Amino acid sequence: MSSPRIEVDLHKIRHNTLTISRRLRSRGIRTTAVTKAVCGHPAIAQAMLNGGAAGLAEARLSNVKRLRRAGLTCPVTLIRTPMLSQVDHIMQVCEASYNTEMAVITALATAAIKQNKVHGIILMVEMGDLREGIMPQDLGDIAQQVVDMPGVALKGIGANFA
């Protein structure tokens, strides 16, 4: 009996990414390809980049490391709040991250300044499922704190619409 396997058609991945990227680019929107479901597989990530994705997004630091070891140099966004213990390493391999806590953002800013970088921050807003995020009534104040903080740059606002 043979083992289960998944066959990936890189040509189709590239084609689908190209189709989406072209449609969105005509509206002034850049595409970031998420590699979370493929565990940061470098060949699949490269196919998406070849299809026009401007960067990659990943949830696991180990998968980001895999992408970097494979030689991918495009911008990578960590699509979760980093752990405090990881901020120095995050600064080396990710250009941006999703964030929900000021303590983590402050630590990212400190690490960025030490490494002479600016780290992109996407603030995640709580949308009612109490899963993650900044409460909507606090968003304005927190966004202003991020804007005023050296070492980081507010790149966007995100929400999980489970």
N, C-alpha and C positions, 0 to 999 in steps of 0.2 A: 504494500500500500504506500502510495507517495504522500509526502508531507504537504500540508496546505502551503500555498504560495500566492503572492500578489505579483502580477505583471504590470509594469508601468510603461506606458508609451510616452516617452519624453517628447516626441514630435507633437502629440496631442496636447500635452501639458503646455508646451511652447505656443502652439496655435491658440489654445483657449486663453492663455494669458495675453497674447497679442491682441486677440479680439476684444477682450475686456479693456485692456490698456488703451487701445486706439479709441474706443467709444468714450472712455472717461477723459482721456487727454484732450479730445475735441471740446470738452466742457471745462478745461483747466484743472482737472483732477489727476493727481499722480497716484499710481497703484503701488501698494506695498503687499508683497506676497507672504502669506503666513505658512511657515514650514512646520508648525506644531504637529499636525496630523501625520507627517512623514518623518518625525524625529530628526529634523534638520538634515535630511539626506542631501548631500552636496549636488549630486547630478540632477535631482528634481529641482532644487533651488536654482541651479544654473539655468535650467530650462525655463523657469519662470522669469529669471533676469533677462535671458535672451529674448523672451516674449515681450519685454518692455516694462517689467516691474522696476520701479525706481530703487527698491530696497526690500529687505526681508524683515519679518517679525517672527519671534520665537518665544515660547514660554519657559523653556528650560535652559539654564546656563550651560549645561553639558552639551546641548545641541548647538548652541551658539559657538562653543569651542570647536565642535566638529566642523561647522561651516568655516570657521577661521583657519583651522588646520588644513582644510582642503584648498585654501588659497583665496576664498571669497573675501573681497575687500569692500563690498558695497555697504551702505548704512544698514545697521541692524537695530531694531527696536525690541526691547524686552517687554513682552505683553503681560506683565504682572508686576506688582510692587516688589522691588529687590529686597532681600534680607540685608539687615545692617552689616552682617559679617561679609557680605559680597560686594559692597559698594566700590572698593578699590579695584576689584577685578572687573566689575561691570564697566567701569570707566575705560578699561583697556579694550573691551570687545564690543561694547554697545554704544551707539550714538545717542540713544534715547530710551526712555522707559515709561511705563504706565505707573502712576503713583497715587496713593491714597493717604499717606501719612507725612506730616511735616517733619517729623524726626528723620525719616528716611531721605526726604528731599534735602534737608540741611546737611546730612552726611554725604549725599551725592555732590552737593555744591562744594563742600570741603575737599572731597577727593578730586573733583574737577579742577579746583584751583591749584592743588598740589601738583597735578599733572598738566597744568597749563592748557586746560580744555574747557569747553562749555558743553554741558550735558542737556539734551532735550527732555522736557518734562511734559507728559500728557496726564492731565488730572482726570481721574475716574470719578464719576458722579453716581451716587446711590440713586437707584430708580425704583425703590419700593420693595425689592426682594430681600433687603438687608444682607446681601451677599458680600458686597464690597463697595467702597466708594465714599466720597465726601458728601455730606448732606447738602442738598441744594441750597439751603439758606446760608451755608458757610462758604459756598463756592467763591463768591466775589472777594471776600476777605483773603482767602487762601490763595486765589489767583494773583491778587495784588502782592502778597508776600513773595510769591515765586518770581513775579516780574521784577521786584525790587532786590532780589537775592543774586549776588555775583556767583558765577560758576555754573548757573543753570539758566535755561531759557524756556519759557512757556511756549510749547509747540502746538498744544491743542487741548481740547476737552473731549473725554470719551465717556461712553455709557454702555453697560451690558443690558440688553433688552431680552434677557433669558427668554 
